Amino acid sequence: MMGEVPKISGILKLCGTKAYVAQSPWIQSGKIAENILFGKDMDRERYERVLDACYLKKDLEVLSFGDQIVIGERGINLSGGQKQRIQIARALYQNTDIYLFDDPFIVVGAHTGTHLFKECLLGLLGSKTVIYVTHQVEFLPATDLILVIKMEATLVLVKLMR
């Protein structure tokens, strides 16, 4: 889907724009707002919804310049969880058709991960196509389709809902 692994056979067709959220967050040097907007124009209402969903408002309230604070190279003055939530916020703000999440909640606490899953994946992205790769099985009952990749790289359908 990301074009990083050669296809052995078959057809892969993704229609529309996509956003990717990796296990390890990528942050650019600059303001937090710039990291979230990522070149898009500011839509204050959407921006605030994304900040709420990503549990970032409290973090921004305690920073002296809020989302206008300049974060250093690779976000070294932020915690791993803060960097990940900014990366998720950036993906959500892009408003794409397809979202690819690669175990994104592994670096945040259990409570925060549950909040992010409910507010982001089930909330803001509830009408979008979301491909969510995870080892955190507690979120699986809320999904429409579960596929398991076995060690020999075979794909097994485990659950199909709706």
C-alpha positions in Angstrom: 0.0 0.0 0.0 2.9 2.3 0.7 4.9 0.9 -2.2 7.8 -0.2 0.1 7.4 -4.0 -0.5 7.4 -5.5 -4.0 4.1 -7.2 -4.9 4.5 -10.9 -5.7 1.2 -11.2 -7.5 -2.3 -9.7 -7.8 -3.5 -6.2 -8.1 -3.4 -3.4 -5.6 -5.5 -0.4 -6.3 -5.9 2.5 -3.9 -8.2 5.3 -5.1 -7.8 8.6 -3.4 -5.3 10.4 -1.1 -3.6 8.7 1.8 -2.0 9.6 5.1 0.5 7.4 7.0 1.2 7.3 10.7 4.3 5.3 11.7 5.2 3.6 14.9 8.0 6.1 15.4 6.9 9.7 15.0 8.5 12.0 12.5 8.6 15.6 13.6 10.1 18.5 11.6 12.0 21.4 13.2 9.5 24.3 13.5 6.4 25.3 15.3 3.9 22.6 16.5 1.2 24.3 14.4 3.4 23.9 11.3 3.9 20.3 12.1 0.2 19.7 12.2 -0.8 21.9 9.3 2.0 20.6 7.1 1.5 23.1 4.4 -2.3 23.2 4.5 -4.3 26.4 5.2 -5.5 27.0 8.7 -9.2 26.0 9.2 -9.5 26.9 12.9 -12.6 24.8 13.5 -11.0 21.6 12.0 -7.7 22.4 13.8 -9.5 22.6 17.2 -11.4 19.3 16.6 -8.1 17.6 15.7 -6.3 19.0 18.8 -9.2 17.7 21.0 -9.2 14.3 19.3 -5.4 13.9 19.7 -5.5 15.0 23.4 -3.1 17.9 22.7 -5.0 20.9 24.2 -3.7 20.3 27.7 -0.1 19.9 26.5 -0.4 23.2 24.5 -1.9 25.1 27.5 1.2 24.5 29.6 3.7 25.5 26.9 4.7 29.2 27.0 3.8 29.8 23.4 1.2 27.0 22.9 1.2 25.6 19.4 3.5 28.5 18.3 6.5 27.2 20.3 9.4 26.1 18.1 10.3 22.5 18.6 13.9 21.4 17.9 15.2 19.0 15.4 13.2 15.7 15.6 11.1 17.2 18.4 13.8 16.5 21.0 12.1 18.8 23.6 8.9 16.7 23.4 8.0 13.4 24.9 7.6 10.3 22.7 3.8 10.4 23.3 3.6 14.1 22.5 5.5 13.6 19.2 3.2 10.7 18.3 0.0 12.7 19.0 1.4 15.5 16.8 2.1 13.0 14.0 -1.5 11.7 14.4 -2.9 15.2 14.4 -1.0 16.0 11.2 -2.5 12.9 9.5 -6.0 13.8 10.6 -5.7 17.4 9.6 -4.8 16.4 6.0 -8.3 15.1 5.6 -7.3 12.3 3.2 -9.4 9.4 1.9 -7.3 6.6 3.3 -5.4 6.4 6.6 -2.7 3.9 7.2 -1.8 3.5 10.9 1.2 1.3 11.8 0.7 0.5 15.5 0.5 4.2 16.4 -0.5 3.9 20.0 2.4 1.7 21.2 4.3 4.8 22.4 1.5 6.3 24.4 -0.1 5.2 27.7 -3.1 2.8 27.8 -5.6 5.6 28.7 -4.3 7.9 26.0 -4.3 5.1 23.4 -7.9 4.3 24.2 -8.8 8.0 23.9 -7.0 8.3 20.6 -8.6 5.1 19.2 -12.1 6.3 20.1 -11.8 10.0 19.2 -9.6 9.7 16.1 -10.2 6.3 14.4 -13.8 5.8 15.5 -14.7 9.5 15.8 -13.1 11.9 13.3 -12.2 9.1 10.9 -15.4 7.1 11.4 -16.5 7.6 7.7 -13.0 7.1 6.2 -11.1 4.1 5.2 -8.7 3.2 8.0 -6.1 0.4 7.8 -4.9 -0.1 11.3 -2.0 -2.5 12.0 -1.6 -3.4 15.7 -0.5 -5.8 18.4 -3.0 -4.2 20.8 -5.9 -6.6 20.5 -8.2 -4.7 22.8 -9.2 -2.4 19.9 -10.1 -5.2 17.5 -13.7 -5.7 18.5 -14.5 -2.2 17.2 -13.3 -2.9 13.7 -15.2 -3.9 10.6 -12.7 -6.4 9.3 -9.7 -8.2 10.8 -7.0 -9.8 8.8 -4.1 -11.8 10.3 -0.8 -12.1 8.7 0.8 -15.4 9.6 4.5 -16.0 9.9 4.7 -17.6 6.4 3.2 -14.3 5.1 -0.3 -15.7 4.4 -3.3 -13.6 5.0 -6.2 -15.0 6.9 -9.7 -13.4 7.3 -10.7 -13.6 11.0 -13.7 -11.3 11.2 -16.0 -9.5 8.9 -18.7 -7.3 10.3 -21.6 -5.3 8.9 
